Each structure stands twice: as structure tokens, then as C-alpha cells.
Amino acid sequence: MRKLAVVQWVSGEDAGMYSEVKTEAIRKYDDTKMDDDGYPQTDYSAAVEWQKGKKPKHGWPVYMASIKFVS
């Protein structure tokens, strides 16, 4: 299974910026939406956990992001 993804944040304080995240941080990640080279076959947006610093007791904040590439 692919472990890392490049995402472009759609919402949150980093909207418009790119980040590398673990695919496990992508809620309901679906690898069938990606081609063999790791690019999305169509626009692929998903809820992604913002895992920065120590995990809060109530869990990671979640923001929408566009999945750009996975490896």
C-alpha cells in the first residue's frame, strides 16, 4: 500500500499550500482513485487529518484537501 501523499489544502489556515502527509491521515483513502503512477484519475478531494505536533486529546483537526500524488 502507498504510504505518503502530496495534498493541497482546500480549507484551514494552510488553504492553498501543499503538504506531504501519510495516507493513513486521509479519511476513507481509496487507492483505486489513483493511477499506476500515483496520480489521481480525476479530481480527488478528501478530509485529511492535520497531524502537527502532539496529538490533542480530542483528536486531530480535519480539513479538506485535494490529493495530488501518492507514493
Distance bins in CASP14 RR format, pairs under 12 A and 6 or more apart:
PFRMAT RR
TARGET T0000
AUTHOR 0000-0000-0000
RMODE 2
METHOD distances of the structure
MODEL  1
1 22 0 0 0 0 0 1 0 0 0 0 0
1 23 1 0 0 1 0 0 0 0 0 0 0
1 24 0 0 0 0 1 0 0 0 0 0 0
1 26 0 0 0 0 0 1 0 0 0 0 0
1 29 0 0 0 0 1 0 0 0 0 0 0
1 30 0 0 0 0 0 1 0 0 0 0 0
1 31 1 0 0 1 0 0 0 0 0 0 0
1 32 0 0 0 0 0 1 0 0 0 0 0
1 34 0 0 0 0 0 1 0 0 0 0 0
1 70 0 0 0 0 1 0 0 0 0 0 0
1 71 0 0 0 0 0 1 0 0 0 0 0
2 21 0 0 0 0 0 1 0 0 0 0 0
2 22 0 0 0 0 1 0 0 0 0 0 0
2 23 1 0 1 0 0 0 0 0 0 0 0
2 24 0 0 0 0 0 1 0 0 0 0 0
2 26 0 0 0 0 0 1 0 0 0 0 0
2 29 0 0 0 0 1 0 0 0 0 0 0
2 30 0 0 0 0 0 1 0 0 0 0 0
2 31 1 0 0 1 0 0 0 0 0 0 0
2 32 0 0 0 0 0 1 0 0 0 0 0
2 33 0 0 0 0 0 1 0 0 0 0 0
2 34 1 0 0 1 0 0 0 0 0 0 0
2 35 0 0 0 0 0 1 0 0 0 0 0
2 36 0 0 0 0 0 1 0 0 0 0 0
2 37 0 0 0 0 0 1 0 0 0 0 0
2 38 1 0 0 1 0 0 0 0 0 0 0
2 39 0 0 0 0 0 1 0 0 0 0 0
2 67 0 0 0 0 0 1 0 0 0 0 0
2 69 0 0 0 0 1 0 0 0 0 0 0
2 70 1 0 1 0 0 0 0 0 0 0 0
2 71 1 0 1 0 0 0 0 0 0 0 0
3 20 0 0 0 0 0 1 0 0 0 0 0
3 21 0 0 0 0 0 1 0 0 0 0 0
3 22 1 0 0 1 0 0 0 0 0 0 0
3 23 1 0 1 0 0 0 0 0 0 0 0
3 24 1 0 0 1 0 0 0 0 0 0 0
3 25 0 0 0 0 0 1 0 0 0 0 0
3 26 0 0 0 0 0 1 0 0 0 0 0
3 29 0 0 0 0 0 1 0 0 0 0 0
3 31 0 0 0 0 0 1 0 0 0 0 0
3 70 0 0 0 0 1 0 0 0 0 0 0
3 71 1 0 0 1 0 0 0 0 0 0 0
4 19 0 0 0 0 0 1 0 0 0 0 0
4 20 1 0 1 0 0 0 0 0 0 0 0
4 21 1 0 0 1 0 0 0 0 0 0 0
4 22 1 0 0 1 0 0 0 0 0 0 0
4 23 1 0 0 1 0 0 0 0 0 0 0
4 24 0 0 0 0 0 1 0 0 0 0 0
4 25 0 0 0 0 1 0 0 0 0 0 0
4 26 0 0 0 0 0 1 0 0 0 0 0
4 29 0 0 0 0 0 1 0 0 0 0 0
4 38 0 0 0 0 0 1 0 0 0 0 0
4 67 0 0 0 0 0 1 0 0 0 0 0
4 68 0 0 0 0 0 1 0 0 0 0 0
4 69 0 0 0 0 1 0 0 0 0 0 0
4 70 1 0 0 1 0 0 0 0 0 0 0
4 71 1 0 1 0 0 0 0 0 0 0 0
5 18 0 0 0 0 0 1 0 0 0 0 0
5 19 0 0 0 0 1 0 0 0 0 0 0
5 20 1 0 0 1 0 0 0 0 0 0 0
5 21 1 0 1 0 0 0 0 0 0 0 0
5 22 1 0 0 1 0 0 0 0 0 0 0
5 23 1 0 1 0 0 0 0 0 0 0 0
5 24 0 0 0 0 1 0 0 0 0 0 0
5 25 0 0 0 0 1 0 0 0 0 0 0
5 26 1 0 0 1 0 0 0 0 0 0 0
5 29 1 0 0 1 0 0 0 0 0 0 0
5 30 0 0 0 0 0 1 0 0 0 0 0
5 31 0 0 0 0 0 1 0 0 0 0 0
5 33 0 0 0 0 0 1 0 0 0 0 0
5 34 0 0 0 0 1 0 0 0 0 0 0
5 38 0 0 0 0 1 0 0 0 0 0 0
5 39 0 0 0 0 0 1 0 0 0 0 0
5 40 0 0 0 0 0 1 0 0 0 0 0
5 44 0 0 0 0 1 0 0 0 0 0 0
5 46 0 0 0 0 1 0 0 0 0 0 0
5 48 0 0 0 0 1 0 0 0 0 0 0
5 49 0 0 0 0 0 1 0 0 0 0 0
5 65 0 0 0 0 1 0 0 0 0 0 0
5 66 0 0 0 0 0 1 0 0 0 0 0
5 67 1 0 1 0 0 0 0 0 0 0 0
5 68 1 0 0 1 0 0 0 0 0 0 0
5 69 1 0 0 1 0 0 0 0 0 0 0
5 70 1 0 1 0 0 0 0 0 0 0 0
5 71 1 0 0 1 0 0 0 0 0 0 0
6 17 0 0 0 0 0 1 0 0 0 0 0
6 18 1 0 0 1 0 0 0 0 0 0 0
6 19 1 0 0 1 0 0 0 0 0 0 0
6 20 1 0 1 0 0 0 0 0 0 0 0
6 21 0 0 0 0 1 0 0 0 0 0 0
6 22 0 0 0 0 0 1 0 0 0 0 0
6 23 0 0 0 0 0 1 0 0 0 0 0
6 26 0 0 0 0 0 1 0 0 0 0 0
6 34 0 0 0 0 0 1 0 0 0 0 0
6 38 0 0 0 0 1 0 0 0 0 0 0
6 39 0 0 0 0 0 1 0 0 0 0 0
6 40 0 0 0 0 0 1 0 0 0 0 0
6 44 0 0 0 0 0 1 0 0 0 0 0
6 48 0 0 0 0 0 1 0 0 0 0 0
6 65 0 0 0 0 1 0 0 0 0 0 0
6 66 0 0 0 0 1 0 0 0 0 0 0
6 67 1 0 0 1 0 0 0 0 0 0 0
6 68 1 0 1 0 0 0 0 0 0 0 0
6 69 1 0 1 0 0 0 0 0 0 0 0
6 70 1 0 0 1 0 0 0 0 0 0 0
6 71 0 0 0 0 1 0 0 0 0 0 0
7 14 0 0 0 0 1 0 0 0 0 0 0
7 15 0 0 0 0 0 1 0 0 0 0 0
7 16 0 0 0 0 0 1 0 0 0 0 0
7 17 0 0 0 0 1 0 0 0 0 0 0
7 18 1 0 0 1 0 0 0 0 0 0 0
7 19 1 0 1 0 0 0 0 0 0 0 0
7 20 1 0 0 1 0 0 0 0 0 0 0
7 21 1 0 1 0 0 0 0 0 0 0 0
7 22 0 0 0 0 0 1 0 0 0 0 0
7 23 0 0 0 0 0 1 0 0 0 0 0
7 25 0 0 0 0 1 0 0 0 0 0 0
7 26 1 0 0 1 0 0 0 0 0 0 0
7 27 0 0 0 0 0 1 0 0 0 0 0
7 29 0 0 0 0 0 1 0 0 0 0 0
7 40 0 0 0 0 0 1 0 0 0 0 0
7 44 0 0 0 0 1 0 0 0 0 0 0
7 45 0 0 0 0 1 0 0 0 0 0 0
7 46 0 0 0 0 1 0 0 0 0 0 0
7 47 0 0 0 0 0 1 0 0 0 0 0
7 48 1 0 1 0 0 0 0 0 0 0 0
7 49 0 0 0 0 0 1 0 0 0 0 0
7 50 0 0 0 0 0 1 0 0 0 0 0
7 51 0 0 0 0 0 1 0 0 0 0 0
7 63 0 0 0 0 1 0 0 0 0 0 0
7 64 0 0 0 0 1 0 0 0 0 0 0
7 65 1 1 0 0 0 0 0 0 0 0 0
7 66 1 0 0 1 0 0 0 0 0 0 0
7 67 1 0 1 0 0 0 0 0 0 0 0
7 68 1 0 0 1 0 0 0 0 0 0 0
7 69 0 0 0 0 1 0 0 0 0 0 0
7 70 0 0 0 0 1 0 0 0 0 0 0
8 14 0 0 0 0 1 0 0 0 0 0 0
8 15 0 0 0 0 1 0 0 0 0 0 0
8 16 1 0 1 0 0 0 0 0 0 0 0
8 17 1 0 0 1 0 0 0 0 0 0 0
8 18 1 0 1 0 0 0 0 0 0 0 0
8 19 0 0 0 0 1 0 0 0 0 0 0
8 20 0 0 0 0 0 1 0 0 0 0 0
8 21 0 0 0 0 0 1 0 0 0 0 0
8 40 0 0 0 0 0 1 0 0 0 0 0
8 43 0 0 0 0 0 1 0 0 0 0 0
8 44 0 0 0 0 0 1 0 0 0 0 0
8 45 0 0 0 0 1 0 0 0 0 0 0
8 46 0 0 0 0 0 1 0 0 0 0 0
8 48 0 0 0 0 0 1 0 0 0 0 0
8 63 0 0 0 0 0 1 0 0 0 0 0
8 64 0 0 0 0 0 1 0 0 0 0 0
8 65 1 0 0 1 0 0 0 0 0 0 0
8 66 1 0 1 0 0 0 0 0 0 0 0
8 67 0 0 0 0 1 0 0 0 0 0 0
8 68 1 0 1 0 0 0 0 0 0 0 0
8 69 0 0 0 0 0 1 0 0 0 0 0
9 15 1 0 1 0 0 0 0 0 0 0 0
9 16 1 0 1 0 0 0 0 0 0 0 0
9 17 1 0 1 0 0 0 0 0 0 0 0
9 18 1 0 0 1 0 0 0 0 0 0 0
9 19 1 0 0 1 0 0 0 0 0 0 0
9 21 0 0 0 0 1 0 0 0 0 0 0
9 45 0 0 0 0 0 1 0 0 0 0 0
9 46 0 0 0 0 0 1 0 0 0 0 0
9 47 0 0 0 0 0 1 0 0 0 0 0
9 48 1 0 0 1 0 0 0 0 0 0 0
9 50 0 0 0 0 1 0 0 0 0 0 0
9 52 0 0 0 0 0 1 0 0 0 0 0
9 61 0 0 0 0 0 1 0 0 0 0 0
9 62 0 0 0 0 0 1 0 0 0 0 0
9 63 1 0 1 0 0 0 0 0 0 0 0
9 64 1 0 0 1 0 0 0 0 0 0 0
9 65 1 0 1 0 0 0 0 0 0 0 0
9 66 0 0 0 0 1 0 0 0 0 0 0
9 67 0 0 0 0 0 1 0 0 0 0 0
9 68 0 0 0 0 0 1 0 0 0 0 0
10 16 1 0 0 1 0 0 0 0 0 0 0
10 17 0 0 0 0 0 1 0 0 0 0 0
10 18 0 0 0 0 0 1 0 0 0 0 0
10 19 0 0 0 0 0 1 0 0 0 0 0
10 43 0 0 0 0 0 1 0 0 0 0 0
10 44 0 0 0 0 0 1 0 0 0 0 0
10 45 1 0 0 1 0 0 0 0 0 0 0
10 46 0 0 0 0 1 0 0 0 0 0 0
10 47 0 0 0 0 0 1 0 0 0 0 0
10 48 0 0 0 0 1 0 0 0 0 0 0
10 62 0 0 0 0 0 1 0 0 0 0 0
10 63 1 0 0 1 0 0 0 0 0 0 0
10 64 1 0 1 0 0 0 0 0 0 0 0
10 65 1 0 1 0 0 0 0 0 0 0 0
10 66 1 0 1 0 0 0 0 0 0 0 0
10 67 0 0 0 0 0 1 0 0 0 0 0
10 68 0 0 0 0 0 1 0 0 0 0 0
11 17 0 0 0 0 0 1 0 0 0 0 0
11 45 0 0 0 0 0 1 0 0 0 0 0
11 46 0 0 0 0 0 1 0 0 0 0 0
11 47 0 0 0 0 1 0 0 0 0 0 0
11 48 0 0 0 0 1 0 0 0 0 0 0
11 50 0 0 0 0 0 1 0 0 0 0 0
11 61 0 0 0 0 0 1 0 0 0 0 0
11 62 0 0 0 0 1 0 0 0 0 0 0
11 63 1 0 1 0 0 0 0 0 0 0 0
11 64 1 0 1 0 0 0 0 0 0 0 0
11 65 0 0 0 0 1 0 0 0 0 0 0
11 66 0 0 0 0 0 1 0 0 0 0 0
12 19 0 0 0 0 0 1 0 0 0 0 0
12 47 0 0 0 0 0 1 0 0 0 0 0
12 48 0 0 0 0 0 1 0 0 0 0 0
12 50 0 0 0 0 1 0 0 0 0 0 0
12 52 0 0 0 0 0 1 0 0 0 0 0
12 61 0 0 0 0 1 0 0 0 0 0 0
12 62 0 0 0 0 1 0 0 0 0 0 0
12 63 1 0 1 0 0 0 0 0 0 0 0
12 64 0 0 0 0 1 0 0 0 0 0 0
12 65 0 0 0 0 1 0 0 0 0 0 0
13 19 0 0 0 0 0 1 0 0 0 0 0
13 50 0 0 0 0 1 0 0 0 0 0 0
13 52 0 0 0 0 0 1 0 0 0 0 0
13 61 0 0 0 0 1 0 0 0 0 0 0
13 63 0 0 0 0 1 0 0 0 0 0 0
14 21 0 0 0 0 0 1 0 0 0 0 0
14 48 0 0 0 0 0 1 0 0 0 0 0
14 50 1 0 0 1 0 0 0 0 0 0 0
14 52 0 0 0 0 1 0 0 0 0 0 0
14 61 0 0 0 0 0 1 0 0 0 0 0
14 63 1 0 0 1 0 0 0 0 0 0 0
14 64 0 0 0 0 0 1 0 0 0 0 0
14 65 0 0 0 0 1 0 0 0 0 0 0
15 50 0 0 0 0 0 1 0 0 0 0 0
15 63 0 0 0 0 1 0 0 0 0 0 0
15 64 0 0 0 0 1 0 0 0 0 0 0
15 65 0 0 0 0 1 0 0 0 0 0 0
15 66 0 0 0 0 0 1 0 0 0 0 0
16 63 0 0 0 0 0 1 0 0 0 0 0
16 64 0 0 0 0 0 1 0 0 0 0 0
16 65 0 0 0 0 1 0 0 0 0 0 0
16 66 0 0 0 0 1 0 0 0 0 0 0
16 68 0 0 0 0 0 1 0 0 0 0 0
17 50 0 0 0 0 0 1 0 0 0 0 0
17 63 0 0 0 0 0 1 0 0 0 0 0
17 65 0 0 0 0 1 0 0 0 0 0 0
17 66 0 0 0 0 0 1 0 0 0 0 0
17 68 0 0 0 0 0 1 0 0 0 0 0
18 65 0 0 0 0 1 0 0 0 0 0 0
18 66 0 0 0 0 1 0 0 0 0 0 0
18 67 0 0 0 0 0 1 0 0 0 0 0
18 68 1 0 0 1 0 0 0 0 0 0 0
18 69 0 0 0 0 1 0 0 0 0 0 0
19 25 0 0 0 0 1 0 0 0 0 0 0
19 26 0 0 0 0 0 1 0 0 0 0 0
19 48 0 0 0 0 1 0 0 0 0 0 0
19 49 0 0 0 0 0 1 0 0 0 0 0
19 50 0 0 0 0 1 0 0 0 0 0 0
19 51 0 0 0 0 1 0 0 0 0 0 0
19 52 0 0 0 0 1 0 0 0 0 0 0
19 63 0 0 0 0 0 1 0 0 0 0 0
19 65 1 0 0 1 0 0 0 0 0 0 0
19 66 0 0 0 0 0 1 0 0 0 0 0
19 67 0 0 0 0 0 1 0 0 0 0 0
19 68 0 0 0 0 0 1 0 0 0 0 0
19 69 0 0 0 0 0 1 0 0 0 0 0
20 26 0 0 0 0 0 1 0 0 0 0 0
20 48 0 0 0 0 0 1 0 0 0 0 0
20 51 0 0 0 0 0 1 0 0 0 0 0
20 65 0 0 0 0 0 1 0 0 0 0 0
20 67 0 0 0 0 0 1 0 0 0 0 0
20 68 0 0 0 0 0 1 0 0 0 0 0
20 69 0 0 0 0 1 0 0 0 0 0 0
20 70 0 0 0 0 0 1 0 0 0 0 0
20 71 0 0 0 0 1 0 0 0 0 0 0
21 27 0 0 0 0 0 1 0 0 0 0 0
21 29 0 0 0 0 0 1 0 0 0 0 0
21 46 0 0 0 0 0 1 0 0 0 0 0
21 47 0 0 0 0 0 1 0 0 0 0 0
21 48 1 0 0 1 0 0 0 0 0 0 0
21 49 1 0 0 1 0 0 0 0 0 0 0
21 50 0 0 0 0 1 0 0 0 0 0 0
21 51 1 0 0 1 0 0 0 0 0 0 0
21 52 0 0 0 0 0 1 0 0 0 0 0
21 60 0 0 0 0 0 1 0 0 0 0 0
21 62 0 0 0 0 0 1 0 0 0 0 0
21 63 0 0 0 0 0 1 0 0 0 0 0
21 65 1 0 0 1 0 0 0 0 0 0 0
21 67 0 0 0 0 1 0 0 0 0 0 0
21 68 0 0 0 0 0 1 0 0 0 0 0
21 69 0 0 0 0 0 1 0 0 0 0 0
21 70 0 0 0 0 1 0 0 0 0 0 0
21 71 0 0 0 0 0 1 0 0 0 0 0
22 29 0 0 0 0 1 0 0 0 0 0 0
22 48 0 0 0 0 1 0 0 0 0 0 0
22 49 0 0 0 0 1 0 0 0 0 0 0
22 50 0 0 0 0 0 1 0 0 0 0 0
22 51 1 0 0 1 0 0 0 0 0 0 0
22 60 0 0 0 0 0 1 0 0 0 0 0
22 70 0 0 0 0 0 1 0 0 0 0 0
22 71 0 0 0 0 0 1 0 0 0 0 0
23 29 1 0 1 0 0 0 0 0 0 0 0
23 30 0 0 0 0 0 1 0 0 0 0 0
23 31 1 0 0 1 0 0 0 0 0 0 0
23 33 0 0 0 0 0 1 0 0 0 0 0
23 34 0 0 0 0 1 0 0 0 0 0 0
23 38 0 0 0 0 0 1 0 0 0 0 0
23 46 0 0 0 0 0 1 0 0 0 0 0
23 48 0 0 0 0 1 0 0 0 0 0 0
23 49 0 0 0 0 0 1 0 0 0 0 0
23 51 0 0 0 0 0 1 0 0 0 0 0
23 67 0 0 0 0 1 0 0 0 0 0 0
23 69 0 0 0 0 0 1 0 0 0 0 0
23 70 1 0 0 1 0 0 0 0 0 0 0
23 71 0 0 0 0 1 0 0 0 0 0 0
24 48 0 0 0 0 0 1 0 0 0 0 0
24 49 0 0 0 0 1 0 0 0 0 0 0
24 51 0 0 0 0 1 0 0 0 0 0 0
24 60 0 0 0 0 0 1 0 0 0 0 0
24 70 0 0 0 0 0 1 0 0 0 0 0
25 46 0 0 0 0 1 0 0 0 0 0 0
25 47 0 0 0 0 1 0 0 0 0 0 0
25 48 1 0 1 0 0 0 0 0 0 0 0
25 49 1 0 1 0 0 0 0 0 0 0 0
25 50 0 0 0 0 1 0 0 0 0 0 0
25 51 1 0 1 0 0 0 0 0 0 0 0
25 52 0 0 0 0 0 1 0 0 0 0 0
25 55 0 0 0 0 0 1 0 0 0 0 0
25 59 0 0 0 0 0 1 0 0 0 0 0
25 60 1 0 0 1 0 0 0 0 0 0 0
25 61 0 0 0 0 0 1 0 0 0 0 0
25 62 0 0 0 0 1 0 0 0 0 0 0
25 63 0 0 0 0 0 1 0 0 0 0 0
25 65 0 0 0 0 1 0 0 0 0 0 0
25 67 0 0 0 0 0 1 0 0 0 0 0
25 70 0 0 0 0 0 1 0 0 0 0 0
26 33 0 0 0 0 0 1 0 0 0 0 0
26 34 0 0 0 0 0 1 0 0 0 0 0
26 40 0 0 0 0 0 1 0 0 0 0 0
26 44 0 0 0 0 1 0 0 0 0 0 0
26 45 0 0 0 0 0 1 0 0 0 0 0
26 46 1 0 1 0 0 0 0 0 0 0 0
26 47 1 0 0 1 0 0 0 0 0 0 0
26 48 1 0 1 0 0 0 0 0 0 0 0
26 49 1 0 0 1 0 0 0 0 0 0 0
26 50 0 0 0 0 0 1 0 0 0 0 0
26 51 0 0 0 0 0 1 0 0 0 0 0
26 60 0 0 0 0 0 1 0 0 0 0 0
26 62 0 0 0 0 0 1 0 0 0 0 0
26 63 0 0 0 0 0 1 0 0 0 0 0
26 64 0 0 0 0 0 1 0 0 0 0 0
26 65 1 0 0 1 0 0 0 0 0 0 0
26 66 0 0 0 0 0 1 0 0 0 0 0
26 67 1 0 0 1 0 0 0 0 0 0 0
26 68 0 0 0 0 0 1 0 0 0 0 0
26 70 0 0 0 0 1 0 0 0 0 0 0
27 45 0 0 0 0 0 1 0 0 0 0 0
27 46 1 0 0 1 0 0 0 0 0 0 0
27 47 1 0 1 0 0 0 0 0 0 0 0
27 48 1 0 0 1 0 0 0 0 0 0 0
27 49 1 0 0 1 0 0 0 0 0 0 0
27 50 0 0 0 0 0 1 0 0 0 0 0
27 60 0 0 0 0 0 1 0 0 0 0 0
27 62 1 0 0 1 0 0 0 0 0 0 0
27 63 0 0 0 0 0 1 0 0 0 0 0
27 64 0 0 0 0 0 1 0 0 0 0 0
27 65 0 0 0 0 0 1 0 0 0 0 0
27 67 0 0 0 0 0 1 0 0 0 0 0
28 44 0 0 0 0 0 1 0 0 0 0 0
28 45 0 0 0 0 0 1 0 0 0 0 0
28 46 1 0 0 1 0 0 0 0 0 0 0
28 47 1 0 0 1 0 0 0 0 0 0 0
28 48 0 0 0 0 0 1 0 0 0 0 0
28 49 0 0 0 0 0 1 0 0 0 0 0
28 62 0 0 0 0 0 1 0 0 0 0 0
28 67 0 0 0 0 0 1 0 0 0 0 0
29 40 0 0 0 0 0 1 0 0 0 0 0
29 44 0 0 0 0 1 0 0 0 0 0 0
29 46 1 0 0 1 0 0 0 0 0 0 0
29 47 0 0 0 0 0 1 0 0 0 0 0
29 48 0 0 0 0 1 0 0 0 0 0 0
29 49 0 0 0 0 0 1 0 0 0 0 0
29 65 0 0 0 0 0 1 0 0 0 0 0
29 67 0 0 0 0 1 0 0 0 0 0 0
29 70 0 0 0 0 1 0 0 0 0 0 0
30 40 0 0 0 0 0 1 0 0 0 0 0
30 41 0 0 0 0 0 1 0 0 0 0 0
30 42 0 0 0 0 0 1 0 0 0 0 0
30 44 0 0 0 0 1 0 0 0 0 0 0
30 45 0 0 0 0 0 1 0 0 0 0 0
30 46 0 0 0 0 1 0 0 0 0 0 0
30 67 0 0 0 0 1 0 0 0 0 0 0
30 70 0 0 0 0 0 1 0 0 0 0 0
31 38 0 0 0 0 1 0 0 0 0 0 0
31 40 0 0 0 0 0 1 0 0 0 0 0
31 41 0 0 0 0 0 1 0 0 0 0 0
31 44 0 0 0 0 0 1 0 0 0 0 0
31 46 0 0 0 0 0 1 0 0 0 0 0
31 67 0 0 0 0 0 1 0 0 0 0 0
31 70 1 0 0 1 0 0 0 0 0 0 0
31 71 0 0 0 0 0 1 0 0 0 0 0
32 38 0 0 0 0 0 1 0 0 0 0 0
32 40 0 0 0 0 0 1 0 0 0 0 0
32 41 0 0 0 0 1 0 0 0 0 0 0
32 42 0 0 0 0 0 1 0 0 0 0 0
32 44 0 0 0 0 0 1 0 0 0 0 0
32 70 0 0 0 0 0 1 0 0 0 0 0
33 39 0 0 0 0 0 1 0 0 0 0 0
33 40 1 0 1 0 0 0 0 0 0 0 0
33 41 1 0 0 1 0 0 0 0 0 0 0
33 42 1 0 0 1 0 0 0 0 0 0 0
33 43 0 0 0 0 1 0 0 0 0 0 0
33 44 1 0 1 0 0 0 0 0 0 0 0
33 45 0 0 0 0 0 1 0 0 0 0 0
33 46 0 0 0 0 1 0 0 0 0 0 0
33 66 0 0 0 0 0 1 0 0 0 0 0
33 67 1 0 0 1 0 0 0 0 0 0 0
33 70 0 0 0 0 1 0 0 0 0 0 0
34 40 1 0 1 0 0 0 0 0 0 0 0
34 41 1 0 0 1 0 0 0 0 0 0 0
34 42 0 0 0 0 0 1 0 0 0 0 0
34 44 1 0 0 1 0 0 0 0 0 0 0
34 46 0 0 0 0 0 1 0 0 0 0 0
34 67 1 0 0 1 0 0 0 0 0 0 0
34 68 0 0 0 0 0 1 0 0 0 0 0
34 69 0 0 0 0 1 0 0 0 0 0 0
34 70 1 0 1 0 0 0 0 0 0 0 0
34 71 0 0 0 0 1 0 0 0 0 0 0
35 41 1 0 1 0 0 0 0 0 0 0 0
35 42 0 0 0 0 0 1 0 0 0 0 0
35 44 0 0 0 0 0 1 0 0 0 0 0
35 69 0 0 0 0 0 1 0 0 0 0 0
35 70 0 0 0 0 1 0 0 0 0 0 0
36 70 0 0 0 0 0 1 0 0 0 0 0
36 71 0 0 0 0 0 1 0 0 0 0 0
37 69 0 0 0 0 1 0 0 0 0 0 0
37 70 0 0 0 0 1 0 0 0 0 0 0
37 71 0 0 0 0 1 0 0 0 0 0 0
38 44 0 0 0 0 0 1 0 0 0 0 0
38 67 0 0 0 0 1 0 0 0 0 0 0
38 68 0 0 0 0 1 0 0 0 0 0 0
38 69 1 0 1 0 0 0 0 0 0 0 0
38 70 1 0 1 0 0 0 0 0 0 0 0
38 71 1 0 0 1 0 0 0 0 0 0 0
39 67 0 0 0 0 1 0 0 0 0 0 0
39 68 1 0 0 1 0 0 0 0 0 0 0
39 69 1 0 1 0 0 0 0 0 0 0 0
39 70 0 0 0 0 1 0 0 0 0 0 0
39 71 0 0 0 0 0 1 0 0 0 0 0
40 46 0 0 0 0 0 1 0 0 0 0 0
40 65 0 0 0 0 0 1 0 0 0 0 0
40 66 0 0 0 0 1 0 0 0 0 0 0
40 67 1 0 1 0 0 0 0 0 0 0 0
40 68 1 0 0 1 0 0 0 0 0 0 0
40 69 0 0 0 0 1 0 0 0 0 0 0
40 70 0 0 0 0 1 0 0 0 0 0 0
41 67 0 0 0 0 0 1 0 0 0 0 0
41 70 0 0 0 0 0 1 0 0 0 0 0
42 66 0 0 0 0 0 1 0 0 0 0 0
42 67 0 0 0 0 0 1 0 0 0 0 0
43 65 0 0 0 0 0 1 0 0 0 0 0
43 66 1 0 0 1 0 0 0 0 0 0 0
43 67 0 0 0 0 1 0 0 0 0 0 0
43 68 0 0 0 0 0 1 0 0 0 0 0
44 64 0 0 0 0 0 1 0 0 0 0 0
44 65 0 0 0 0 1 0 0 0 0 0 0
44 66 1 0 0 1 0 0 0 0 0 0 0
44 67 1 0 1 0 0 0 0 0 0 0 0
44 68 0 0 0 0 1 0 0 0 0 0 0
44 69 0 0 0 0 0 1 0 0 0 0 0
44 70 0 0 0 0 1 0 0 0 0 0 0
45 63 0 0 0 0 0 1 0 0 0 0 0
45 64 1 0 1 0 0 0 0 0 0 0 0
45 65 1 0 0 1 0 0 0 0 0 0 0
45 66 1 0 1 0 0 0 0 0 0 0 0
45 67 1 0 0 1 0 0 0 0 0 0 0
45 68 0 0 0 0 0 1 0 0 0 0 0
46 62 0 0 0 0 1 0 0 0 0 0 0
46 63 0 0 0 0 0 1 0 0 0 0 0
46 64 1 0 0 1 0 0 0 0 0 0 0
46 65 1 0 0 1 0 0 0 0 0 0 0
46 66 0 0 0 0 1 0 0 0 0 0 0
46 67 1 0 0 1 0 0 0 0 0 0 0
46 68 0 0 0 0 0 1 0 0 0 0 0
46 70 0 0 0 0 0 1 0 0 0 0 0
47 60 0 0 0 0 0 1 0 0 0 0 0
47 61 0 0 0 0 0 1 0 0 0 0 0
47 62 1 0 1 0 0 0 0 0 0 0 0
47 63 1 0 0 1 0 0 0 0 0 0 0
47 64 1 0 0 1 0 0 0 0 0 0 0
47 65 1 0 0 1 0 0 0 0 0 0 0
47 66 0 0 0 0 0 1 0 0 0 0 0
47 67 0 0 0 0 0 1 0 0 0 0 0
48 60 0 0 0 0 1 0 0 0 0 0 0
48 61 0 0 0 0 1 0 0 0 0 0 0
48 62 1 0 0 1 0 0 0 0 0 0 0
48 63 1 0 0 1 0 0 0 0 0 0 0
48 64 1 0 0 1 0 0 0 0 0 0 0
48 65 1 0 1 0 0 0 0 0 0 0 0
48 66 0 0 0 0 1 0 0 0 0 0 0
48 67 0 0 0 0 1 0 0 0 0 0 0
48 68 0 0 0 0 0 1 0 0 0 0 0
49 55 0 0 0 0 1 0 0 0 0 0 0
49 56 0 0 0 0 0 1 0 0 0 0 0
49 59 1 0 0 1 0 0 0 0 0 0 0
49 60 1 1 0 0 0 0 0 0 0 0 0
49 61 1 0 0 1 0 0 0 0 0 0 0
49 62 1 0 1 0 0 0 0 0 0 0 0
49 63 0 0 0 0 1 0 0 0 0 0 0
49 64 0 0 0 0 0 1 0 0 0 0 0
49 65 0 0 0 0 1 0 0 0 0 0 0
50 56 0 0 0 0 0 1 0 0 0 0 0
50 59 0 0 0 0 0 1 0 0 0 0 0
50 60 1 0 1 0 0 0 0 0 0 0 0
50 61 1 0 1 0 0 0 0 0 0 0 0
50 62 1 0 0 1 0 0 0 0 0 0 0
50 63 1 0 1 0 0 0 0 0 0 0 0
50 64 0 0 0 0 0 1 0 0 0 0 0
50 65 0 0 0 0 1 0 0 0 0 0 0
51 59 0 0 0 0 1 0 0 0 0 0 0
51 60 1 0 1 0 0 0 0 0 0 0 0
51 61 0 0 0 0 1 0 0 0 0 0 0
51 62 0 0 0 0 0 1 0 0 0 0 0
51 63 0 0 0 0 0 1 0 0 0 0 0
52 59 0 0 0 0 0 1 0 0 0 0 0
52 60 0 0 0 0 1 0 0 0 0 0 0
52 61 0 0 0 0 1 0 0 0 0 0 0
52 63 0 0 0 0 0 1 0 0 0 0 0
53 59 0 0 0 0 0 1 0 0 0 0 0
53 60 0 0 0 0 1 0 0 0 0 0 0
53 61 0 0 0 0 0 1 0 0 0 0 0
54 60 0 0 0 0 0 1 0 0 0 0 0
55 61 0 0 0 0 0 1 0 0 0 0 0
56 62 0 0 0 0 0 1 0 0 0 0 0
END
